[in-house]
Amino acid sequence: MNNMNAIIKGISVGMSVGTACFMLVNSANKKKRSIKRHTGKMLKAAGSVLDDITSSVK
């Protein structure tokens, strides 16, 4: 019976650690994607501003 309790504890701890690692890795990937997305939006906006400035200067 003691062996069964130890096995169950080991499995539950392993699952908890695995879930925490999975969540940590997924959150890092989302941050990377959001940084790329925000950078792309910023570059498009800067290009638009430059186009407006050059068209108003002409």
ChimeraX attribute file (.defattr): number of C-alpha atoms within 10 A of each C-alpha:
attribute: neighborCount
match mode: 1-to-1
recipient: residues
	/A:1	6
	/A:2	7
	/A:3	8
	/A:4	9
	/A:5	10
	/A:6	11
	/A:7	12
	/A:8	12
	/A:9	12
	/A:10	12
	/A:11	12
	/A:12	12
	/A:13	12
	/A:14	12
	/A:15	12
	/A:16	12
	/A:17	12
	/A:18	12
	/A:19	12
	/A:20	12
	/A:21	12
	/A:22	11
	/A:23	12
	/A:24	11
	/A:25	11
	/A:26	12
	/A:27	12
	/A:28	11
	/A:29	12
	/A:30	11
	/A:31	11
	/A:32	12
	/A:33	12
	/A:34	12
	/A:35	12
	/A:36	12
	/A:37	12
	/A:38	12
	/A:39	12
	/A:40	12
	/A:41	12
	/A:42	12
	/A:43	12
	/A:44	12
	/A:45	12
	/A:46	12
	/A:47	12
	/A:48	12
	/A:49	12
	/A:50	12
	/A:51	12
	/A:52	11
	/A:53	11
	/A:54	10
	/A:55	9
	/A:56	8
	/A:57	7
	/A:58	5
